[in-house]
Amino acid sequence: MAVVIDRKEIYRYLGYRGQEADEVTQVLVEACVEELLTAADPKVVVREYVVNHLEDGTIDCGNFQVKSKNLAKNLGGCDRVLLMAVTLGLGVDRLLVKYGKLQVSKAVILQAASAAMIEAFCNECCLKWKQEYEHNGLYLRPRYSPGYGDFSLEYQPSILNELDAARQIGITLTDGGLMLPTKSVTAVIGVSTEKGFCYVEGCESCGNKTCDYRRA
């Protein structure tokens, strides 16, 4: 899948708000995007599960169980969910390490560009699934990732194990709980027969209102 990287998102991650980057920065951004697109190997794995909402607030997907008020609210009225994991691959990590040693200015821009790229890849995958499900009269809720609200990062290993993400797309966890490759994302997406739910993602789904990188 060819991923289209939104340049506005790159500049947002770089801290440009209400101002235009100088010409030197713009040229460097384009050079970084070109290298990133060459190094990246975007991959995705997704599976559908029946979901049961238990009386104690637990969301039961069989082998995967979560207790989170925020996620339960997001999945209200859903009897199925999608578990997803995406990654840009180890080539991006190697690129970040390379320029972290050789050229810090490039490393900073590549961090911003790869963040924008993984978000764009997630959005493209979700849009594809959204269209497929709507064709069958079903509707997707916003994707919700561990770390949002009270949906703890402690559930990350369960999602990756359930998806067999290490074998399928090469995502593993460090002893400290960080995903490798670093530019990887997991999320839960509700599947509902109800249409009247806003389809949003990213900042709109996150409860951290004071984040420096939040969209206006």
QUIGI-V637220 format. One line per field, one symbol per residue. psi: psi as a letter, one per 20 degrees, with the letter a starting at -180 (. if undefined). A space follows every 10 residues. Layout:
BEGIN
psi = ???
END
This chain:
BEGIN
psi = pppopohhhg hghijoojqp qrhgggghgh hggghghhhq mpqqpqqqqp ppoqhjipoo kdiopqoohg hhghjpjpjq qppqpqqirh hgghggggih hhnhghgghh gghhghghgh ggggghgghg hghhhjkqqq rqqpqphpcj nqiiighggg ghilhghgjj prqrhjjqqp qhmqqqrppq pqiphlppnr rchhiqinij phjqq.
END
